[in-house]
Structure formats: structure tokens, C-alpha cells
Amino acid sequence: MESRSDTSVDPVAVGVLGVGSLGFHHARILQQLPEAELVGICDIDPERAATVASELETRTFDDAAELLDRVEAASIVVPTSSHFEVGKLALEHGCDLLIEKPITPTTAEADELIRLAAEQGRIIQVGHIERFNGAVRACEPYLENPLFVESHRLAPFVRRGTDVPVVLDLMIHDIDLILSLVRGSVTDVRAVGVSVLSGSVDIANARLEFDGGAVANITASRVSIQRQRKIRFFQPSGYVSLDLGSGTGEFYRRKGDVSRFDEATALTDMVEHIPLRGDGEDSLKLELQTFARAVRREEQVPVSAQDGRTALAVALDIVEHIERHRDNVFDKA
């Protein structure tokens, strides 16, 4: 096989490990991208793998190692509990990785993957897909110094993802997004969560304080009737509200000098409304395109393994605070 550092314009030979609900879409989009060549798929469920391979007209591999020997990059879309094992195997076979969020269940495992990737000169991109959301990309030019952030990510209950708390399943999307857009590092965490339908936390709220002065209030639930993915940013110059589900939003920006507002007769005299619209591009497609370009060393990965590790550390801190809060409540009962 050619050198994996080859930066030619040839499509990146890639395999998908794990073709459940999300992994299927990884494989489907990779098959369509001119930047990629989908060599094949692998899944622990042979019937599922055969069904997906037939639908996408690709090859299924019973042995992950055999697939990894035939590709230069791998998309890891297995359950979180298997991220480290499968990611390590792929790195040992010399592959660059796109690994779904969270990067691993523990920071120790994340550190080991980061070490292995550096040792072998490989890249790891973490699948924090909201970074590619059209509404987020549209609002970024207007974000200056958000001091308060509020997010709500609500979803109906499904069994997929319940091997981890909702913090690692859903909330971590907003944790990563907030960490990428707010100045400073997290200095304090307060959190509460409840188990409703699964064996782990299904609904959670966290309050993060940053050393830059910002505060974020984050809510995530996987036991809701309706879906919602909304986030709001408040800053001195105005207010950004995004609907991540529809890829739209709005920015209400203060007009001119505050000292002149005593002369205003209407809200429109003081505030300018700027609609925010995404470009309609599929977020997963953009994520996979950037991965292919990073594999060809044409650009840096937009969400690095260290980014994924940082988001994971905050998420695990939230989980710890939830457990501590729950123990305190039970002690007082």
C-alpha cells in the first residue's frame, strides 16, 4: 500500500467500523464523497453489516483488522464503551481516525489514544458535529465575548446511547460547542441529574463558570416528548439565538451609543435584527469532507483529539457532581 502520508488528490481509502443508525450515514455519505473511497464496513452484528453492505453496494468485513489493513483512514462509530479498543486497533494498523463523540469513556483512555496517534504520526478527529451546524457557522462572525450561554438539548427516549449518562450521550455536544465559542477555561461546575427510564442519568442540568467571567447553563434530556436543540449567547453588543435543529437563528444587535437610547421611541430605534441562516449543507457531510482533507494533510482537523479530551473532562466532571448531589440528597432523605 502507498505511504499513508501521501497528499495526492486521490480519494482517501476509508472504512467504517460500526454501522448502526449513525454509522450507516457515515458509510452512506462517504460512499458519495469524491474525496473518499469507501472500501468497506465492519459491524459486530453480521446481519446488520450484510443489510447495510447490500443497500450501499459495498463490502462487509467480518474481521476489523482485515478492513483496517486495506484503508488509510477509519470512521469509528461503535458504542462509546468500545471507542478505545477499536480506536487503538485502528491506530495500530496505521490509520487516521474520525471517532464519534465522546472520544472515549475516560480521560485516561483518551490520553492513551492521543499518545499512540502522536507516536505513529496519525491524526484523530472527534465527531462533535455541531461545530459544522449551519446556524453556528452563520453566527460566529457576530460572537465577540459571550458572558452568558443557555442551551437546551431534548430528545425522546431511545435505547441507543444509554450505555452512558445523557451528559456523555447528548449534553457533550453543547459542552464542546460552548468550550469552542466562549473565552477561558471552566473553573467551577454545579450539576444535578435524574435517572428516569435507563440505568443511568437521563436528564441533567449543569452550570459552568469560566475564568473569563462567562457562565453557561446547559440542559440535556433523553426523556422528552419533543425534540429541541437550541442555544443562546448573551454578550455586551447583543443577543444570539440559534435553533440547531433547523440550522437558523437571529442576532439582536444594539445600535450605536447607549447614551442615545433615552431619545429612542421604539425598540427598533435601539436594536437591529439580523436573521441568521445556514447554507443548507449537511453537517455530517461537512465533517467527513474536512476529515478527508485532514487525512490528505491539506488542512488541520477542526475538532482535535485534545478538543475531544477537554470536552470529555468537563462532561465527566459534571457526571461526578451529579453523583455527589444525588448522594447528598439521599443522605438527607
C-alpha positions in Angstrom: 0.0 0.0 0.0 1.1 3.6 -0.7 2.5 5.7 2.1 -0.3 7.0 4.3 1.3 10.4 4.3 0.6 10.7 0.5 -1.0 14.1 -0.1 -2.2 13.4 -3.7 -5.7 14.2 -4.8 -6.6 10.5 -4.9 -9.7 9.6 -2.8 -8.9 8.6 0.7 -9.4 4.9 1.2 -11.7 4.7 4.3 -13.6 2.1 6.2 -16.5 2.4 8.7 -16.5 0.4 11.9 -19.9 0.2 13.4 -22.9 0.7 11.1 -25.8 1.2 13.4 -28.1 4.2 13.0 -25.3 6.8 12.8 -22.6 4.6 11.3 -24.9 3.8 8.3 -25.0 7.5 7.5 -21.2 7.8 7.8 -20.9 5.0 5.3 -23.6 6.4 3.0 -22.1 9.8 2.8 -18.5 8.6 2.5 -19.6 6.5 -0.5 -20.9 9.6 -2.2 -17.9 11.9 -1.5 -15.4 12.4 -4.3 -12.8 12.9 -1.6 -13.3 9.4 -0.3 -13.4 5.8 -1.4 -15.5 3.6 0.9 -13.6 0.3 0.9 -15.9 -1.5 3.2 -17.7 -1.7 6.6 -17.5 -3.9 9.7 -20.0 -4.4 12.5 -20.3 -6.8 15.4 -23.7 -7.8 14.1 -23.2 -9.7 10.8 -26.8 -9.5 9.7 -26.8 -5.7 10.2 -23.5 -5.4 8.3 -24.9 -7.6 5.4 -28.0 -5.4 5.2 -26.1 -2.2 5.1 -23.5 -3.6 2.6 -26.3 -4.7 0.3 -28.1 -1.3 0.5 -24.9 0.7 -0.1 -23.3 -1.8 -2.5 -20.1 -2.0 -0.5 -18.2 -4.9 1.0 -18.6 -6.2 4.5 -15.6 -7.5 6.6 -16.0 -9.9 9.4 -12.6 -9.1 10.8 -11.9 -5.4 11.6 -8.2 -5.9 11.3 -8.6 -7.1 7.7 -10.6 -3.9 6.8 -8.1 -1.7 8.6 -5.2 -3.2 6.6 -6.9 -2.1 3.4 -7.6 1.5 4.3 -5.7 4.7 5.3 -8.5 6.1 7.4 -11.3 4.8 9.6 -14.6 6.2 10.8 -15.2 4.7 14.3 -19.0 4.7 15.1 -19.2 1.9 17.6 -20.7 2.3 21.1 -18.8 4.6 23.4 -17.7 1.7 25.6 -15.8 0.3 22.6 -14.2 3.6 21.3 -10.8 3.0 23.0 -10.5 -0.7 22.0 -11.5 -0.1 18.3 -9.6 3.2 18.1 -6.4 1.7 19.4 -6.7 -1.2 16.9 -7.1 1.3 14.1 -4.1 3.3 15.2 -2.0 0.1 15.5 -2.9 -0.6 11.8 -1.6 2.9 10.8 -5.0 4.5 10.2 -6.1 8.1 10.7 -9.3 8.3 12.7 -12.6 10.0 12.9 -14.0 8.8 16.2 -17.5 9.7 17.3 -18.1 11.7 20.4 -17.3 11.3 23.2 -13.7 10.4 22.2 -13.6 7.6 24.9 -15.4 6.9 28.2 -12.4 8.0 30.3 -9.7 10.7 30.1 -7.0 8.0 30.7 -8.1 6.2 27.5 -8.3 9.5 25.6 -4.7 10.3 26.7 -3.6 6.9 25.5 -5.2 7.3 22.1 -3.6 10.8 21.8 -0.2 9.3 22.8 -0.5 6.5 20.2 -1.6 8.9 17.4 1.4 11.2 18.1 3.8 8.3 18.3 2.7 7.0 14.9 2.1 10.4 13.2 -1.6 9.8 12.8 -4.5 12.2 13.3 -7.6 11.9 15.3 -10.7 14.0 14.6 -13.6 13.8 17.1 -17.2 13.7 15.8 -18.6 16.8 17.5 -20.9 17.5 14.6 -22.5 20.7 15.9 -19.3 22.6 15.1 -20.4 22.2 11.4 -24.0 23.2 12.0 -25.1 26.0 9.6 -26.5 28.2 12.3 -23.3 28.0 14.3 -21.2 28.9 11.3 -23.5 31.8 10.5 -23.4 33.2 14.0 -19.6 33.0 14.5 -18.8 36.4 12.9 -21.1 38.1 15.4 -19.8 36.4 18.5 -17.5 38.8 20.4 -17.4 37.9 24.1 -20.4 35.9 25.3 -20.8 36.2 29.0 -23.9 34.0 29.4 -24.9 30.9 27.5 -28.0 28.9 27.8 -28.7 25.6 25.9 -31.4 23.0 25.7 -31.0 19.7 24.0 -34.1 17.5 24.4 -34.9 14.2 22.7 -37.4 11.3 23.0 -36.1 8.1 24.7 -34.3 5.5 22.6 -32.1 2.6 23.8 -29.2 3.7 21.6 -26.7 5.7 23.7 -28.0 4.6 27.1 -24.7 2.8 27.8 -23.6 6.2 29.1 -25.3 9.0 31.0 -27.1 11.7 29.0 -24.2 14.0 29.8 -21.9 11.9 27.6 -24.7 11.0 25.1 -26.3 14.4 24.3 -25.0 17.2 26.6 -21.4 16.8 25.4 -22.5 18.3 22.1 -23.2 21.6 23.8 -20.3 21.3 26.1 -17.9 21.1 23.2 -19.7 23.9 21.3 -19.6 26.2 24.3 -16.0 25.5 25.0 -15.1 26.4 21.4 -17.0 29.7 21.5 -16.6 31.1 25.0 -13.3 32.6 26.2 -11.4 31.0 29.1 -11.4 27.7 30.9 -14.0 26.1 33.2 -13.3 26.9 36.8 -16.5 25.7 38.6 -19.2 23.2 37.9 -22.6 22.7 39.5 -24.9 19.9 38.3 -27.9 17.8 39.0 -29.4 14.8 37.2 -32.1 12.2 37.4 -32.4 8.6 36.1 -35.9 8.1 34.7 -36.0 5.2 32.2 -32.5 3.8 32.0 -29.9 2.7 34.5 -28.0 6.0 34.2 -28.8 9.7 34.2 -31.5 10.6 31.6 -31.9 14.3 32.3 -29.3 16.7 33.6 -28.6 20.4 34.1 -25.1 21.9 34.6 -23.9 25.3 35.4 -20.3 26.1 34.2 -18.3 29.2 35.3 -15.3 30.3 33.2 -12.2 32.2 34.3 -13.0 34.8 31.6 -16.2 35.7 33.5 -18.7 33.8 31.4 -21.4 31.4 32.8 -23.1 28.6 30.9 -26.4 26.9 31.8 -26.8 23.6 30.0 -29.8 21.2 30.0 -30.0 17.9 28.3 -32.7 15.2 28.3 -33.4 12.0 26.5 -36.8 11.5 28.1 -38.7 14.4 26.4 -41.8 14.3 24.3 -40.5 16.6 21.6 -37.0 17.3 20.2 -35.3 20.6 20.8 -31.7 21.8 20.1 -31.4 25.4 21.0 -28.7 27.6 22.3 -28.5 31.3 23.2 -25.5 33.6 23.7 -25.6 36.9 25.5 -22.8 39.5 25.1 -22.4 43.2 25.6 -23.2 44.0 21.9 -26.4 41.9 21.7 -28.0 38.5 21.9 -27.7 35.5 19.6 -30.4 32.8 19.5 -29.9 29.6 17.5 -32.1 26.7 16.6 -29.6 24.0 15.8 -32.3 21.6 14.6 -33.4 23.9 11.8 -30.0 25.5 11.2 -31.4 29.0 11.7 -31.1 31.8 14.2 -31.1 35.5 14.8 -28.9 38.2 16.2 -30.3 41.2 18.0 -27.6 43.8 18.0 -27.5 47.1 19.9 -27.5 50.2 17.7 -24.9 52.9 18.3 -24.2 54.5 21.7 -26.2 53.5 24.8 -26.2 57.1 25.9 -28.5 58.0 23.0 -31.2 55.5 23.9 -33.1 58.0 26.1 -34.1 59.6 22.9 -35.4 56.4 21.3 -39.2 55.9 20.9 -39.3 52.3 19.8 -37.3 49.1 20.3 -36.2 49.2 16.6 -34.5 52.5 17.3 -32.2 50.7 19.7 -31.9 47.2 18.3 -31.0 45.8 14.9 -32.4 42.4 14.0 -30.1 40.2 11.8 -31.5 36.9 10.6 -29.0 34.0 10.6 -29.3 31.3 8.0 -27.2 28.3 7.4 -26.1 27.4 3.9 -28.1 24.2 3.9 -25.1 22.0 3.8 -25.4 18.7 5.7 -23.3 18.9 8.9 -22.2 15.2 8.7 -21.1 15.7 5.1 -19.0 18.7 6.0 -17.5 16.8 8.9 -16.5 13.9 6.7 -15.2 16.2 4.0 -12.9 18.0 6.5 -11.7 14.6 7.7 -10.8 13.5 4.2 -8.8 16.8 3.7 -7.1 16.4 7.0 -6.1 12.8 6.1 -4.5 14.2 2.9 -2.8 16.8 5.2 -4.4 19.6 3.3 -5.7 21.2 6.5 -5.8 20.7 10.3 -8.6 18.7 11.9 -11.3 21.2 13.1 -12.0 19.1 16.2 -8.8 17.6 17.5 -8.4 14.7 19.9 -7.3 17.3 22.5 -10.6 19.1 21.9 -12.5 15.9 22.4 -10.5 15.1 25.6 -11.2 18.6 27.0 -15.0 18.3 26.4 -14.9 14.8 27.9 -13.1 16.0 31.0 -15.8 18.7 31.6 -18.5 16.1 31.0 -17.1 13.7 33.4 -16.8 16.5 36.0 -20.5 17.1 35.5 -21.3 13.4 36.0 -19.2 13.4 39.2 -21.1 16.4 40.5 -24.4 14.8 39.7 -23.5 11.7 41.6 -22.3 13.8 44.5 -25.5 15.8 44.5 -27.6 12.6 44.4 -25.7 11.1 47.3 -26.2 14.3 49.4 -30.0 14.2 48.6 -30.2 10.5 49.6 -28.2 11.1 52.8 -30.7 13.8 53.8 -33.8 11.7 53.0 
